Amino acid sequence: MWILNLACQEPKDLGWPQETWSMSSLVKYIKGHFKEANFPYLAKVSKGTVWNILAKVISNLTK
């Protein structure tokens, strides 16, 4: 849920300069903040994994 929550926020609200997330910037944010969010298993998360998580959530919402 943390990744979905991040993806739904505007990066500028979290101190990033852009108005929307790119997959690369979202992954960089996750890798830079996983410890403080208490998700140690996200230390090596990839763009593909983040993409799959978000795609699965969207897929479940449209069913």
TAMOVEN-V173885 format. One record per residue. N is the residue number from 1. RES is the residue in one small letter. SS is DSSP state (alpha for helix, beta for strand, coil for the rest). Layout:
N/RES/SS ; N/RES/SS
//
This chain:
1/m/coil ; 2/w/alpha ; 3/i/alpha ; 4/l/alpha ; 5/n/alpha ; 6/l/alpha ; 7/a/alpha ; 8/c/alpha ; 9/q/coil ; 10/e/coil ; 11/p/alpha ; 12/k/alpha ; 13/d/alpha ; 14/l/alpha ; 15/g/coil ; 16/w/coil ; 17/p/coil ; 18/q/coil ; 19/e/coil ; 20/t/coil ; 21/w/coil ; 22/s/coil ; 23/m/alpha ; 24/s/alpha ; 25/s/alpha ; 26/l/alpha ; 27/v/alpha ; 28/k/alpha ; 29/y/alpha ; 30/i/alpha ; 31/k/alpha ; 32/g/alpha ; 33/h/alpha ; 34/f/coil ; 35/k/coil ; 36/e/coil ; 37/a/coil ; 38/n/coil ; 39/f/coil ; 40/p/alpha ; 41/y/alpha ; 42/l/alpha ; 43/a/coil ; 44/k/coil ; 45/v/coil ; 46/s/coil ; 47/k/alpha ; 48/g/alpha ; 49/t/alpha ; 50/v/alpha ; 51/w/alpha ; 52/n/alpha ; 53/i/alpha ; 54/l/alpha ; 55/a/alpha ; 56/k/alpha ; 57/v/alpha ; 58/i/alpha ; 59/s/alpha ; 60/n/alpha ; 61/l/alpha ; 62/t/coil ; 63/k/coil
//
